[in-house]
Amino acid sequence: MERGEAPAIEVHDLVKTYAGTTAVDHISFSLPRGEILGFLGPNGAGKSTTMRILTGYLPASSGRVSVCGHSLTSQLAEVKKLIGYMPENNPLPEDMRVHEYLYFRGRLKEVPRRTLGPRIDEVLELCDLKRVRHKIIGKLSKGFRQRVGIAEAILAEPPIIIMDEPTIGLDPHQILIVRDLIASLRGRMTVIISSHILPEIEMTCDRVLIINQGRIVAQGTPEELRRSVIGHSHYELEAAGDPSRLSEACGACDESLQIEARGEPDATGFRRWLLTTKREDPLGEGLLKTLGEAGFRVRSLSRSQPTLEDVFLAATRRSWDVTAEDLKR
Ligand SMILES: Nc1ncnc2c1ncn2[C@@H]1O[C@H](COP(=O)(O)OP(=O)(O)OP(=O)(O)O)[C@@H](O)[C@H]1O
């Protein structure tokens, strides 16, 4: 395979142990170019360790990593140029002004002097930092400092950006700005972000990787994860009619449908029901038709999608259960 076509990142059987602790336990994944990958896991799962290895800041104990076809171990200098990295709690020089810092970092990253000025203007605009370009970094709020970190990571236009918890400690308005900023990189750069904020990941990422105790417990698009981890979908129905005939009426549409009453009928005879199916295709229209034909009056019918939070909890719970079983043996 030509380097030009190689995936942005390929990780094969990566392991990292710190004296007695296995922080990363045989993980493998591949990330196509131009995609945004969300890296999820509870505290101590091994996210930061993996990110530090990918960026060449921490050696792995074993395994292989290649970045755009370059081996991390034998071509470390090249790999570092391909990645913009924003570490967790990114340390920034307190006494420098924003534009001075970006200029300094740009020169270190070997951005030619001629193009550095216009590029700094571009990233200041992109990160909504123009107003603070002459401010001392130490006097900036947390949200602005995070954005200075992102501006620095994208400054030299590397093909890959890795950000460890870019929205941690930000208020909802600042989170929105950072989210839009990350989304604006889609297609232009390959991005890996770790986050605890699941709706963030759901809205921004093309692909999600969930790790727990150093192992990958689920990976795929948010949609694939819903299907593979949760494996069913719910419909919420509010209807009036003979409850003993509801199961039969719904069964005409989907034999596997499970029906559960939620609460008692109200004064007008309407009652809420939870319908659970293993089928992925939309059933709404068919259900409305069969319920109508069976004489039910329907006030509402809606499909409720499991959230990424449901997926995350189910996937990590499942892996805790497996570990508990291993310990019993
Ligand atoms: N320098 C170190 N020395 C020893 N153990 C470490 C070191 N750094 C991390 N660990 C351990 O490795 C494991 C993974 O830690 P890591 O920081 O990678 O997790 P994380 O998923 O990024 O967690 P968080 O979300 O809390 O930042 C943890 O058990 C942690 O205690």
The ligand as a MOL file (V3000), in Angstrom:
LIG
                    3D

  0  0  0     0  0            999 V3000
M  V30 BEGIN CTAB
M  V30 COUNTS 31 33 0 0 0
M  V30 BEGIN ATOM
M  V30 1 N 2.9130 7.5980 34.9910 0
M  V30 2 C 2.1890 6.5890 35.4750 0
M  V30 3 N 2.6980 5.7030 36.3450 0
M  V30 4 C 1.9810 4.6650 36.8150 0
M  V30 5 N 0.6820 4.4200 36.4540 0
M  V30 6 C 0.1270 5.2820 35.6030 0
M  V30 7 C 0.8200 6.4040 35.0590 0
M  V30 8 N -0.0160 7.0750 34.2200 0
M  V30 9 C -1.1910 6.4010 34.2360 0
M  V30 10 N -1.1190 5.3320 35.0680 0
M  V30 11 C -2.1810 4.3380 35.3120 0
M  V30 12 O -2.5820 3.7960 34.0650 0
M  V30 13 C -3.9940 3.6350 34.0080 0
M  V30 14 C -4.5720 4.4070 32.8210 0
M  V30 15 O -4.4160 5.8020 33.0520 0
M  V30 16 P -4.7930 6.9200 31.9700 0
M  V30 17 O -4.3880 8.2490 32.5280 0
M  V30 18 O -4.2480 6.5340 30.6560 0
M  V30 19 O -6.3730 6.7880 31.9400 0
M  V30 20 P -7.4780 7.7810 31.3330 0
M  V30 21 O -8.4510 6.9040 30.6320 0
M  V30 22 O -6.8400 8.8570 30.5370 0
M  V30 23 O -8.1420 8.3520 32.6540 0
M  V30 24 P -8.7740 9.8290 32.9470 0
M  V30 25 O -10.0540 9.8810 32.2180 0
M  V30 26 O -8.9720 9.7760 34.4300 0
M  V30 27 O -7.7730 10.8520 32.4990 0
M  V30 28 C -4.5260 4.0730 35.3610 0
M  V30 29 O -4.6580 2.9460 36.1710 0
M  V30 30 C -3.4400 4.9870 35.8810 0
M  V30 31 O -3.4110 4.9650 37.3020 0
M  V30 END ATOM
M  V30 BEGIN BOND
M  V30 1 1 1 2
M  V30 2 1 2 3
M  V30 3 2 2 7
M  V30 4 2 3 4
M  V30 5 1 4 5
M  V30 6 2 5 6
M  V30 7 1 6 7
M  V30 8 1 6 10
M  V30 9 1 7 8
M  V30 10 2 8 9
M  V30 11 1 9 10
M  V30 12 1 10 11
M  V30 13 1 11 12
M  V30 14 1 11 30
M  V30 15 1 12 13
M  V30 16 1 13 14
M  V30 17 1 13 28
M  V30 18 1 14 15
M  V30 19 1 15 16
M  V30 20 2 16 17
M  V30 21 1 16 18
M  V30 22 1 16 19
M  V30 23 1 19 20
M  V30 24 2 20 21
M  V30 25 1 20 22
M  V30 26 1 20 23
M  V30 27 1 23 24
M  V30 28 2 24 25
M  V30 29 1 24 26
M  V30 30 1 24 27
M  V30 31 1 28 29
M  V30 32 1 28 30
M  V30 33 1 30 31
M  V30 END BOND
M  V30 END CTAB
M  END
